[in-house]
Amino acid sequence: MAPYDSESSEGEGEEEFTETDVLLGYASKDPGDDDSITRLGGRPDWLDPETPPSAALARCAVCKALMVLLLQLDAELPGRFPGHERRLYVFACQTKSCRRREGSVRALRSLRVAPGSSSKAVAPLNGESGGKKEKKKDEGQPKEKEGPRPPINLGETLFGAKTIGGGASSGANPFATSSPAAPSNPFASASNPFSAPKPVAEPTTTPETKQEAKKETEVEEAVRSLPKTFAETLSLNNPQAATRKEKAPPEPWPPETSQPRPYPVSYLSEAEYETLDPTPPPVPQATAKMDLDGDAGGGKEDKEVFESTMDAAFQRFADRLAQNPEQCIRYEFGGTPLLYSKTDAVGRALLAPAPASSQSGLAGVPRCASCGGPRAFEVQLCPHAITELEAEDLSLEGMDWGTVLVAVCERDCQERGVDEGGVGYLEEWVGVQWEEIGSAAPGGGGGGGGRR
């Protein structure tokens, strides 16, 4: 088994299992005790069925066809975002010609903020990228507070079912049904009849202020008198003016009979924190080479070809998933994704050095298009999810991705124009690492020729 970087056992000769902060989700046909929101396949359940997102957000950016649901995740984090009812949706295009093309997989974040909850959100991650910590910290606790994991089952919060193991695994599930938000404090609102408004001091008027007001009025009149084309040019160069543009009306969803056939439903009703076997010490480079048969001709060249094509990142990915081969998703808000490759476009972007001005967020990922804040890794789909989604598909033309990464707004911002209590939908970043041609898909199967 290949050694791991920071996730390996810390002490030499230590034989105890290593537990990480990554929550694994496993598929089941049984929804569990509760109606599990978190699942693979099926049709999306919106936070408010009366106000679904625009169907344009679920269309393939390549062929414009309506996509099908891969993952629906109940992603409530009451400790980090109190009063935020949030879900994630990952869609994929089934058109064969769209595969391996940008925009054929898309993700949405749905959010409803309970009235009075906006000011309660936890501060940003401040550069903490997750990974194995010396002491476990619950998702709902501020990062600066250390200590034992509080009795919150992240698995039950997200998955809607009890976790498999005990210990740190018995907390709040990030995939569970939502709980009603706490009522807002009526005495903190402006409508409190017992809170008298503070007297407002009248502004003093001086000759200087009168002169400044006159100049501002003259400037406004001059701007209104400019030709329209020039005024439009100023507006185009003004980023604040661009954000004030009215958004297009939402595209209605077609009836279900006109939508593509969904994948079969598999509930992610079981969850546990990832545990890793004790890893052996690294094998010396001289003994790690492939032992090839043959006494003469081609032996040295074959070794060089093998070593040059061996992708260490893929091997680490395969070895890591082999320890829990039936995992379908890996969840850790603000954590570090497990890369399928370091040499493809996604791997190179995520491993690029972060700018000196960047204090948090996932390096190489575009900032939130709504608030401009950094994005954080939240969840990734693993190859075994393909096995579950294509369980009823007997064709040989299945999905062929190695992993699908989703990064979301670190601040969990709301869609512009949506009031508290309303439901908003925002598109988030998706990074798809496609299966290498001829590679064997790890973790219980993958798409395409790798697993067939």
Protein Blocks (a to p, Z undefined) as FASTA:
>chain_A
ZZdfklpcfbghiabdcddfbdcddddfbebjbdcfbdgehjdddfblmlccdfklmccf
klopacddfbdcdfbdfklmghiacdddddddfbfklgoiahiaccdddddddehilmmp
ccdekopagjjdfbdcdfkbcfklgcdddfbdfklmmnopacfbecjllccdfkbccddd
ddddfklpmklmklccdddddddddfklmmmmmmmmmmmmmmmmpcfklmmmmmmmmmkl
mmmpccddddddddfklpccdddddddfbccddddddddddddfklmpccdehjeghilm
mmmmmmmmpcfklmmmmmmmmmmmmbfbdcdehiacddfbfkbmklmmmmpccdfklmgd
jehiacdfklopacddfbdcdfklmmmmmmmpcbfbdcfbfbdcddddfklpacehiagh
iacddddddddddddehiaceehiaehjllZZ
